[in-house]
Amino acid sequence: MLNNNLLHVHNIKDWFWILLGGIRFDISGALYTMSILALSHVIWYRGLLKGWFHQILKFIYAFSNTLFFMLSLMDLFYFKFNLKRSGWDALVSLGNVSTELRIQMLKEYWFLPFVIILLYWFFAKLYDRYAPKEYTPQSWYKQLIGALIIIGIFLIGARGGLQLRPLDENVAFQYAESKHVPAVLNTPLVLLTSMTRPGLDPVNFFTDQKCNELYPMVQQYQPKYDVKRNIVLIIMEGCSQEWLQTFNPKAKVVMPFLDSLAEKSTIWPNMYSNAKRSAEGITAILTSIPALMEAPFPLSIYQANQVEGIGKIAKNQGYSTYFSHGAHKGSLGLEHLAKQAGFEKTHCMDDYPNKGDYDGTWGIWDEPYFHFFLRETSKLLEPFLATIFTLSSHHPYVLPPGIKSNPNLNEVENTFSYLDFSMKSYFNEAQKQSWYQHSIFIILSDHSTPTADPIFGTAIGSYRIPLIVFDPQNPKQEIKKQTVQQIDILPYMAKLVGYKDPIVSFGKDPEDVTKSWAYNFQSGNFRYITDAFWYISDNNMELKEIFDAKKDLKMQHNIIGKQKTGNTTHTLDTMKAIRQQYNQRMRQNKCIYGQNEN
């Protein structure tokens, strides 16, 4: 209530879901906070409830509850600065403030020490009054059964239920829009979960003005079409350029249908993923957030940040929005990520009607799930943005019963051949639908597949993925030569749906020939990819390697300091600006345009 001027919750329905989700998070946070006390009470021995042990338990109870409430109260005042619940990164930031700022904070919040003392006194009195002081002897097996029941209930409550993954910030998107998520969460739980996930250090290579000049984040685009078109976004699991003859002329015939579709589509041969993991790649596509830290964004301490999303942008222009994947509910946090990106409707394996199509490992086989996706897409009001993420081209690389493997292909290639078959089956049915002719189909992957190929297995080549845009109204091939990446999809989507307002994006328009670069990060190495050279720095942004992008595809000759490599100083400054923009915006929750964008 105190910060509703920042949260903007204006109707009873939103408040109901916020309170419902808040109860679930509060139970989990409270149980985590009280875990030491709970474990102590499992020790039921005569005499331990009196004397010194009673005093220890009272201290644990009073201290834990005081800590829980103080952390929650802290964000009543701190929320206005970062518009999110405080995690471990916030405490680290507070520890690094100047002495002058600490004095100012003490003056402004002079009453907090008295509140702490009052809370501790209250909970200590509460424990004295209601805590058991007598031990009732029970048989050992009753004690064991009772202890197991209590521990079981405690664990279920602490992890927030029986779902696949323990409760974390992502689940809050089930109950509220991204701007309301902080109201669902509680600070103690966010702090506890964030302690196990690494945060980003503050970076200040440049002034904010200089940083924005080097790498501007606020962008604005004009509509590409006069009439709104439906958009179907197909994200393939692990498909690299290696498997398509369109991008790799030496490839076997692995994906003939997709190759034939590329012959009448716009394609980008210099397309790169921003990540090597599905959770990161899909994040880059849906929200334009690159993977520049070790933890995937959906699992990081910044997972509850407000971000731009292709669903939000499309919905703003009157689009129906739908995200579907055939994996288990909770897998990779995809449902939560889709909600965070603004998708109204989501489906997963749990919503699929025929569990007999389960592959036994990941989810529903691609071919039947494509048809489920098609049926659900046809129910949407036009215009729509419908997104599907496939899964069958994933380890352990097996085929469905009844699908024969091609003896000329290995097991990995056969699964991509099956993906190609599934897509052909989908398009054969899709072209019969009334919405097909006025739709745009965007096809790309979440990341590439590991390979020993000397070109597609390098530090840069292993990020090459397809990008194919098919327009049934204009079935001719156009080759875009500029270097692009997954985070460019959101700006492109803004053009496609006719979104004219400013957006915050780490990417750029993939059709802009004046902007040709991509970048990614892995194991402490930052890679910056241009048409002419590939630059690699360490995590301190010190340039370590440069390779010729035209002559050295196998990355065998580091030419740093050996020959002219473009404007290296400007390139390194750009890399530093990207890192500074990323770290600051993640830490300060400034990834959307509006109330928290300067």
C-alpha positions in Angstrom: 0.0 0.0 0.0 2.8 2.4 1.0 4.5 2.1 -2.4 1.4 1.7 -4.6 2.3 5.0 -6.4 5.2 2.9 -7.8 3.4 -0.4 -8.2 0.2 1.0 -9.7 -2.2 -1.7 -8.5 -5.6 -0.3 -9.2 -8.2 -3.1 -9.1 -9.5 -5.7 -6.6 -8.7 -8.6 -8.9 -5.0 -7.7 -9.1 -4.9 -7.2 -5.3 -6.5 -10.6 -4.8 -3.9 -12.4 -6.8 -1.1 -10.4 -5.3 -2.3 -11.3 -1.8 -2.8 -15.0 -2.7 0.7 -15.3 -4.2 2.1 -13.2 -1.3 0.8 -15.8 1.2 2.6 -18.6 -0.6 5.9 -16.6 -0.6 5.5 -15.5 3.0 5.0 -19.0 4.2 8.2 -20.1 2.4 10.2 -17.1 3.7 9.0 -17.5 7.2 9.8 -21.2 7.3 13.3 -20.7 5.9 13.8 -18.0 8.5 12.6 -20.3 11.3 14.5 -23.4 10.0 17.0 -23.4 12.9 14.3 -23.2 15.5 12.3 -25.9 13.8 15.2 -28.3 13.7 15.9 -27.5 17.4 12.4 -28.5 18.4 12.7 -31.8 16.7 15.1 -32.7 19.5 12.5 -33.8 22.1 14.5 -34.7 25.2 13.4 -34.3 28.8 14.7 -31.1 30.4 15.8 -29.4 27.2 12.7 -27.2 27.1 13.8 -25.6 30.4 16.7 -23.6 31.6 19.5 -22.7 29.3 18.1 -24.6 26.3 14.8 -22.7 26.6 16.8 -19.4 26.6 18.6 -20.5 23.4 15.4 -21.4 21.7 13.8 -18.1 22.8 16.8 -16.2 21.3 16.6 -18.1 18.0 12.8 -17.5 17.8 13.0 -13.8 18.7 16.0 -13.1 16.5 14.6 -15.0 13.5 11.3 -13.2 13.6 12.8 -9.9 14.2 15.2 -10.4 11.2 12.2 -11.5 9.0 10.2 -8.4 9.8 13.1 -6.0 9.6 14.1 -7.3 6.2 10.5 -6.9 5.0 10.3 -3.4 6.5 13.5 -2.4 4.9 12.0 -2.5 1.4 9.1 -0.2 2.5 11.7 2.5 2.3 14.3 1.1 -0.1 11.9 0.0 -2.9 11.6 3.5 -4.3 15.3 3.4 -5.2 15.5 0.1 -7.2 11.8 -0.9 -7.8 12.4 -4.5 -6.7 12.9 -6.6 -3.6 16.3 -6.3 -2.1 18.6 -9.3 -2.6 22.2 -10.1 -1.7 23.4 -7.6 -4.3 21.5 -4.8 -2.5 23.2 -5.6 0.8 26.6 -5.7 -1.0 25.8 -2.3 -2.4 24.9 -0.9 1.0 28.2 -2.3 2.3 30.1 -0.3 -0.3 28.5 3.1 0.3 30.5 6.0 1.7 30.7 6.9 5.3 28.8 10.1 4.6 26.0 8.2 3.0 25.8 5.8 5.9 25.5 8.8 8.3 22.8 10.3 6.2 20.9 7.0 6.2 21.2 6.7 10.0 19.8 10.3 10.3 16.9 9.5 7.9 16.0 6.2 9.5 16.9 7.0 13.1 13.9 5.1 14.4 14.9 1.7 13.0 17.1 0.7 16.0 14.1 1.3 18.3 11.9 -0.7 16.0 14.4 -3.6 16.1 14.5 -3.5 20.0 10.7 -3.4 20.2 10.2 -6.3 17.8 12.8 -8.5 19.6 11.1 -7.7 23.0 7.7 -8.6 21.6 8.8 -12.0 20.1 10.7 -12.9 23.2 7.6 -12.3 25.4 5.5 -14.2 22.9 7.9 -17.2 23.1 7.9 -17.1 26.9 4.1 -17.2 27.0 3.3 -19.9 24.4 6.4 -22.1 24.1 6.0 -25.6 25.7 7.8 -25.8 29.0 7.0 -29.4 29.8 8.1 -32.6 28.0 5.4 -35.3 27.6 7.2 -38.7 27.2 6.3 -40.6 24.0 7.4 -43.9 22.6 10.3 -43.7 20.3 8.4 -44.7 17.2 5.7 -42.0 17.8 8.5 -39.4 18.2 10.1 -40.6 14.9 6.8 -40.5 13.0 6.0 -37.1 14.4 9.4 -35.8 13.6 9.1 -37.1 10.0 5.7 -35.6 9.5 6.8 -32.2 10.9 10.0 -32.2 8.7 7.9 -33.2 5.6 5.4 -30.4 6.2 8.2 -28.0 6.8 10.1 -28.9 3.6 7.0 -28.7 1.5 6.1 -25.3 2.9 9.6 -24.0 2.6 10.0 -25.0 -1.0 6.5 -23.6 -1.8 4.8 -26.8 -2.7 5.4 -30.0 -4.6 6.4 -28.5 -8.0 9.5 -29.4 -9.9 11.7 -26.6 -8.6 11.7 -24.9 -5.2 9.9 -21.6 -5.0 11.8 -18.6 -6.4 11.0 -15.1 -7.8 9.9 -16.5 -11.2 6.8 -18.1 -9.7 5.5 -14.6 -8.8 4.7 -14.1 -12.5 1.9 -16.6 -12.1 0.1 -14.2 -9.8 0.9 -10.7 -11.2 2.3 -8.7 -14.0 6.0 -7.9 -13.9 5.4 -4.4 -12.5 3.4 -6.0 -9.6 5.8 -8.9 -8.9 7.6 -7.1 -6.0 4.3 -6.9 -4.1 4.0 -10.7 -4.3 7.5 -11.4 -3.1 9.0 -10.9 0.3 12.5 -9.6 1.0 13.7 -12.4 3.3 13.1 -15.1 0.7 14.6 -13.1 -2.1 17.6 -12.4 0.1 18.1 -16.1 1.1 17.7 -17.4 -2.5 20.0 -14.7 -3.9 22.8 -15.6 -1.5 23.3 -18.8 -3.5 23.5 -17.1 -6.9 26.3 -14.8 -8.0 25.5 -11.2 -8.6 27.1 -8.6 -10.8 29.8 -6.1 -9.7 29.3 -2.4 -10.2 31.2 -1.2 -13.4 32.1 2.4 -14.1 34.3 2.6 -17.2 32.6 5.8 -18.4 30.2 8.5 -17.3 26.6 7.6 -18.0 26.4 10.0 -20.8 29.5 8.6 -22.5 28.3 5.1 -22.0 25.0 5.9 -23.7 26.8 7.5 -26.6 29.0 4.4 -27.1 26.1 1.9 -26.7 22.6 3.6 -26.8 19.9 1.5 -25.2 16.8 3.6 -25.8 15.5 2.9 -29.3 12.4 3.8 -31.4 11.2 2.3 -34.7 8.6 2.9 -37.4 6.1 0.2 -38.4 7.3 -2.2 -41.2 3.8 -2.9 -42.4 0.7 -0.8 -43.0 -1.6 -3.7 -42.1 -1.0 -5.8 -39.0 0.3 -9.3 -39.7 0.1 -12.4 -37.5 3.5 -13.5 -36.3 4.6 -17.1 -35.7 7.9 -17.5 -33.9 9.5 -20.9 -34.0 12.4 -21.5 -31.6 14.2 -24.7 -32.5 16.1 -26.7 -29.8 19.9 -26.7 -30.4 19.8 -26.2 -34.2 23.0 -24.7 -35.6 23.8 -23.5 -39.1 25.9 -26.7 -39.5 22.8 -28.8 -40.3 21.4 -26.6 -43.1 22.9 -26.5 -46.6 21.6 -23.0 -46.8 24.3 -21.8 -44.4 26.7 -24.7 -44.7 27.1 -25.9 -48.3 29.2 -28.9 -47.1 26.4 -30.2 -44.9 24.6 -33.5 -45.6 20.9 -33.4 -46.5 19.7 -33.2 -42.9 16.9 -30.6 -43.0 15.7 -30.5 -46.7 12.3 -28.8 -45.9 13.9 -26.0 -43.9 16.5 -25.5 -46.7 13.6 -25.3 -49.3 11.8 -22.8 -47.1 15.0 -20.7 -46.8 15.1 -20.5 -50.6 12.0 -18.3 -50.5 12.7 -16.4 -47.2 14.9 -13.6 -45.9 17.9 -15.2 -44.3 20.9 -13.9 -42.2 24.0 -16.1 -42.7 25.8 -14.1 -40.0 23.4 -14.8 -37.2 24.7 -15.7 -33.7 23.2 -16.8 -30.5 23.8 -14.8 -27.3 24.1 -17.9 -25.2 24.8 -21.6 -25.0 21.9 -22.7 -22.7 18.2 -22.8 -23.5 17.1 -20.7 -20.6 19.6 -17.9 -21.7 18.8 -18.2 -25.4 15.1 -17.9 -25.0 15.6 -15.0 -22.6 17.6 -13.2 -25.3 14.9 -13.8 -27.9 11.9 -12.9 -25.8 13.3 -10.0 -23.7 16.5 -8.8 -25.5 18.5 -9.6 -22.4 21.9 -11.2 -23.3 23.7 -13.8 -21.2 26.5 -11.8 -19.8 26.8 -13.4 -16.3 27.4 -17.0 -15.2 23.8 -17.6 -13.9 21.0 -17.7 -16.5 18.8 -14.6 -16.1 15.7 -16.7 -15.2 17.6 -18.3 -12.3 19.7 -15.3 -11.3 19.1 -12.8 -8.5 17.8 -10.4 -11.1 15.0 -12.7 -12.4 12.3 -10.5 -11.0 13.5 -7.4 -12.7 11.1 -5.6 -15.1 12.1 -6.2 -18.7 10.9 -5.4 -22.1 9.2 -8.4 -23.8 8.0 -9.2 -27.3 4.7 -10.3 -25.7 4.3 -6.9 -24.0 5.1 -5.0 -27.2 2.7 -7.1 -29.3 -0.1 -7.0 -26.7 0.2 -3.2 -26.6 -0.6 -3.2 -30.3 -3.7 -5.3 -29.9 -2.2 -8.7 -30.5 -3.2 -12.0 -28.9 -0.1 -13.6 -27.4 0.7 -17.3 -26.9 3.8 -19.2 -25.9 3.9 -23.0 -26.0 6.5 -25.7 -25.3 6.2 -29.4 -24.9 8.3 -29.9 -21.7 7.2 -30.4 -18.1 5.7 -27.5 -16.3 8.4 -25.5 -14.6 11.1 -26.7 -17.0 13.8 -24.0 -17.3 11.3 -21.6 -15.8 9.8 -21.1 -19.3 6.2 -20.4 -18.2 7.4 -17.7 -15.8 9.7 -16.2 -18.4 6.9 -16.1 -21.0 4.7 -14.3 -18.5 7.5 -11.9 -17.7 7.8 -11.2 -21.5 4.1 -10.4 -21.6 2.6 -13.6 -23.1 -1.1 -13.9 -22.0 -1.5 -17.6 -22.8 1.0 -20.4 -22.2 0.9 -24.1 -22.7 3.3 -26.9 -21.8 3.3 -30.7 -21.6 0.7 -30.6 -18.7 -1.8 -29.1 -21.1 -1.2 -31.6 -23.9 -4.2 -34.1 -24.2 -2.3 -37.3 -25.2 0.4 -38.2 -22.7 1.2 -41.2 -24.9 3.2 -38.8 -27.0 5.7 -38.3 -24.1 9.3 -39.0 -25.2 10.2 -40.4 -21.7 12.7 -37.7 -21.0 12.0 -34.1 -21.9 8.4 -33.9 -23.0 6.1 -34.3 -26.1 7.6 -35.3 -29.4 7.9 -32.4 -31.8 5.6 -33.6 -34.6 2.4 -34.1 -32.5 3.1 -31.1 -30.4 3.4 -28.9 -33.5 -0.1 -29.9 -34.4 -1.3 -29.2 -30.9 0.3 -25.8 -31.3 -1.4 -25.2 -34.6 -4.8 -26.1 -33.2 -4.4 -23.7 -30.3 -3.0 -20.9 -32.5 -6.1 -21.2 -34.7 -8.2 -20.4 -31.7 -6.5 -17.0 -31.1 -8.1 -13.7 -32.1 -6.1 -12.0 -34.9 -3.7 -10.4 -35.1 -1.6 -12.8 -32.9 1.9 -13.5 -31.8 2.3 -17.3 -31.3 5.6 -18.8 -30.2 6.7 -22.5 -30.0 9.9 -24.0 -28.5 10.7 -27.5 -29.8 12.6 -30.1 -27.8 13.1 -33.4 -29.6 16.6 -32.4 -31.1 18.1 -32.7 -27.6 20.3 -35.3 -25.8 19.8 -38.3 -25.7 18.9 -37.8 -29.4 16.3 -40.5 -29.8 13.5 -40.8 -32.4 9.8 -41.5 -31.8 8.5 -45.1 -32.3 7.6 -45.6 -35.9 10.2 -43.0 -37.2 13.0 -44.8 -39.0 16.5 -43.4 -38.8 18.5 -42.5 -41.9 21.6 -44.8 -42.0 23.5 -42.0 -43.7 23.0 -39.7 -40.7 24.3 -40.0 -37.1 22.0 -39.9 -34.1 22.3 -36.2 -33.7 21.6 -35.5 -37.4 18.7 -37.9 -37.3 17.0 -35.9 -34.6 17.3 -32.7 -36.6 16.0 -34.6 -39.6 13.0 -35.5 -37.4 12.6 -31.8 -36.4 12.6 -30.9 -40.1 9.9 -33.6 -40.8 7.9 -32.1 -37.9 8.1 -28.6 -39.3 7.1 -29.8 -42.8 4.1 -31.5 -41.3 3.2 -28.3 -39.5 3.5 -26.0 -42.5 1.5 -28.5 -44.7 -1.4 -28.0 -42.2 -0.8 -24.3 -41.4 -1.1 -23.3 -45.1 -4.7 -24.6 -45.0 -5.6 -22.1 -42.3 -7.3 -18.8 -43.0 -4.6 -16.8 -41.2 -1.6 -18.3 -43.0 -1.4 -15.9 -45.9 -1.2 -12.8 -43.7 1.3 -14.2 -41.3 5.0 -13.9 -40.9 7.1 -16.9 -39.8 10.3 -16.3 -37.9 12.5 -19.4 -37.4 15.7 -19.5 -35.2 17.2 -21.5 -32.4 17.9 -21.1 -28.7 21.5 -22.2 -29.2 23.7 -24.5 -31.3 24.6 -28.1 -30.8 28.0 -29.2 -29.6 30.1 -30.3 -32.5 33.7 -31.3 -33.3 33.5 -29.5 -36.7 36.6 -27.3 -37.1 34.5 -24.2 -38.1 31.2 -24.7 -36.2 33.0 -25.9 -33.1 35.1 -22.8 -32.4 34.5 -20.3 -29.7 32.7 -18.1 -32.3 31.5 -20.7 -34.8 29.7 -22.6 -32.1 27.3 -19.7 -31.7 26.2 -19.7 -35.4 22.4 -20.4 -35.6 19.9 -19.9 -38.4 17.6 -17.0 -38.8 14.9 -17.4 -41.4 11.9 -15.1 -41.9 9.3 -16.4 -44.3 6.5 -14.3 -45.7 3.9 -16.2 -47.7 3.0 -13.0 -49.5 6.6 -12.5 -50.7 8.1 -16.0 -51.3 11.5 -15.0 -52.6 15.0 -15.2 -51.1 16.7 -12.2 -49.7 20.1 -12.5 -48.1 21.0 -10.0 -45.3 24.8 -9.9 -44.8 25.0 -7.9 -41.6 25.9 -9.6 -38.3 22.9 -10.1 -36.0 22.0 -11.9 -32.8 19.1 -13.2 -30.7 18.7 -10.0 -28.8 17.9 -8.2 -32.1 14.6 -10.1 -32.3 12.8 -7.7 -29.9 13.6 -4.5 -31.9 12.6 -6.4 -35.1 9.4 -7.4 -33.4 8.7 -3.8 -32.5 8.8 -3.0 -36.2 6.7 -5.9 -37.2 3.8 -5.2 -34.8 4.0 -1.4 -35.3 5.1 -0.4 -31.9 6.2 3.2 -32.1 7.0 4.0 -28.5 10.6 4.0 -27.2 12.0 0.7 -25.9 15.1 -0.3 -23.9 17.0 -3.0 -25.8 20.5 -4.5 -25.8 19.8 -5.4 -29.4 19.3 -3.4 -32.6 17.3 -3.6 -35.8 18.6 -6.7 -37.7 17.7 -5.0 -41.0 19.8 -1.9 -40.3 22.9 -2.3 -42.5 24.8 0.3 -40.5 24.7 -1.8 -37.3 26.5 -5.1 -37.8 27.7 -6.8 -34.7 26.9 -9.5 -32.1 28.4 -10.5 -28.7 28.2 -13.2 -26.1 29.9 -14.3 -22.9 31.0 -17.6 -21.6 33.4 -18.7 -18.8 34.6 -15.2 -18.1 35.3 -14.5 -21.8 33.5 -11.6 -23.6 33.3 -12.1 -27.4 32.5 -9.2 -29.7 31.7 -10.3 -33.3 32.0 -7.9 -36.3 32.0 -8.5 -40.1 35.8 -8.2 -40.2 37.2 -9.3 -36.9 36.3 -11.3 -33.8 37.5 -9.8 -30.5 37.8 -11.7 -27.2 38.4 -10.1 -23.8 38.6 -11.4 -20.3 36.0 -10.5 -17.6 38.0 -7.4 -16.7 37.5 -6.2 -20.3 41.1 -6.5 -21.3 41.5 -7.5 -24.9 43.2 -10.9 -25.2 42.6 -12.2 -28.7 41.6 -11.0 -32.2 40.9 -13.2 -35.2 40.3 -12.4 -38.8 36.6 -13.2 -39.5 37.1 -13.7 -43.2 40.4 -15.6 -43.4 40.6 -17.5 -40.1 37.2 -19.3 -39.5 39.0 -22.0 -37.5 40.4 -19.3 -35.1 44.0 -20.6 -35.3 45.9 -17.3 -35.5 45.6 -14.7 -32.8 46.6 -11.5 -34.6 46.4 -9.1 -31.6 49.3 -6.6 -32.0 50.5 -8.3 -35.2 48.5 -6.4 -37.8 45.8 -3.7 -38.3 42.5 -4.9 -36.8 40.3 -1.9 -37.3 39.7 0.7 -34.7 40.6 -1.5 -31.7 40.3 1.3 -29.2 36.8 2.2 -30.2 35.8 -1.5 -30.3 37.1 -2.1 -26.8 35.3 1.0 -25.6 32.1 -0.4 -27.1 32.6 -3.7 -25.3 33.2 -1.9 -22.0 30.1 0.2 -22.6 28.0 -3.0 -23.2 29.4 -4.5 -20.0 28.6 -1.3 -18.0 25.1 -1.0 -19.4 24.4 -4.6 -18.6 25.8 -4.6 -15.0 24.2 -1.2 -14.1 20.8 -2.0 -15.6 20.6 -5.4 -14.1 21.6 -4.1 -10.6 19.4 -1.0 -10.8 16.4 -2.7 -12.5 16.5 -0.4 -15.5 15.6 -2.6 -18.4 12.3 -1.0 -19.4 11.5 2.4 -20.7 9.4 4.5 -18.4 9.3 5.2 -14.7 12.7 3.8 -14.0 14.5 4.9 -17.2 16.6 8.1 -17.0 
